[in-house]
Amino acid sequence: MPVISRPAAFVAGALLAASALVATSASASDAPNGSGNGSGNGSGNGPRSDILRAPLQGSILSDPPLFGLTRGGAPWVISDGTARLRANGDLSVEVQGLIIPTRGDNPLATLSATVVCNGKDLVMTAPVPFSAAGDAEIDAHVSLPDRCLAPVVLLNPLSNAGTYIAATGR
């Protein structure tokens, strides 16, 4: 039986471990959704993968026009809000406490969302109820272009396509 020196055994073990790591990494990156587990959980490039997951910020009077939409005529603040857009067009927006601070409430009955792709492709959701406390939830499907670069979600008062009162960002 041949005798293997300790340094040679160590090198052989390290090479074996490295090759196992490379094989595992390759199989995970070759998975259809990039997650390596086939679950479609939104962690890769599949149709259910997230292309945007971002906080929402209320608009203020010094905000610039965004993609042809002007900010609302009053400042808006938000307690909490997030927007999530998937590659297949599924949009989920949760808003809590989006109000005009000088009033202390939200005077609007409905809210909609506009999704912007590529800085120019805009699509608006149907309006949803918008409570006086400033709470709303939008679950919609929007038609996205084949490529949606730099996606943005803007919230529109009363389905007013020319105005936004909140946007994704910080």
C-alpha positions, 0 to 999 in steps of 0.5 A, spaced: 500 500 500 503 506 497 504 511 503 501 519 502 505 524 505 501 529 509 502 535 505 500 531 499 493 528 502 492 536 504 493 538 497 488 532 495 483 534 500 483 541 498 482 540 491 476 535 492 473 540 496 474 546 491 471 541 485 465 540 489 464 547 491 465 549 483 460 544 481 455 546 486 455 553 484 455 551 477 448 547 478 445 553 482 447 558 477 444 554 471 437 553 475 431 556 471 430 562 476 437 563 479 435 560 486 438 553 485 431 550 488 426 551 482 421 554 487 420 560 483 421 565 489 423 571 485 430 571 487 432 570 479 430 572 472 424 568 472 417 571 470 416 571 478 422 574 480 422 581 483 425 587 478 423 592 483 422 592 491 423 599 494 420 604 499 415 609 497 416 617 499 411 622 499 412 628 494 414 635 497 413 641 493 420 642 491 420 635 488 421 635 480 416 632 475 418 625 474 416 622 467 411 627 465 408 627 472 408 633 476 408 632 484 401 634 488 399 641 490 400 639 497 406 636 501 405 628 503 408 624 508 408 617 509 408 612 515 410 606 511 410 604 504 413 599 499 412 597 492 414 590 489 414 589 481 415 582 478 418 581 471 411 578 469 407 584 471 404 583 478 404 589 482 403 589 489 403 596 493 402 597 500 401 604 503 400 606 510 399 613 513 400 617 506 397 624 508 397 631 508 401 633 514 397 640 515 391 637 515 392 630 518 389 626 514 388 624 506 382 627 503 382 623 497 377 617 496 381 613 491 389 612 489 392 608 483 399 607 481 403 608 475 409 604 473 414 607 469 419 602 465 425 605 461 424 612 463 418 613 458 413 606 458 408 608 463 402 604 465 396 605 470 393 601 475 385 601 476 383 606 482 383 602 489 380 605 495 384 610 499 382 611 507 382 617 510 388 615 515 392 614 508 392 607 507 391 603 501 393 596 498 394 595 490 394 588 487 394 589 480 397 586 474 400 591 469 403 590 462 410 591 461 415 592 455 419 586 454 425 590 457 423 594 463 430 598 465 430 602 471 422 601 473 419 606 478 412 606 481 408 613 482 402 613 486 396 617 483 391 621 486 384 620 484 387 616 478 390 623 475 395 620 470 398 627 470 400 627 478 404 623 483 403 624 491 408 618 492 414 615 489 419 609 490 425 612 492 429 615 498 
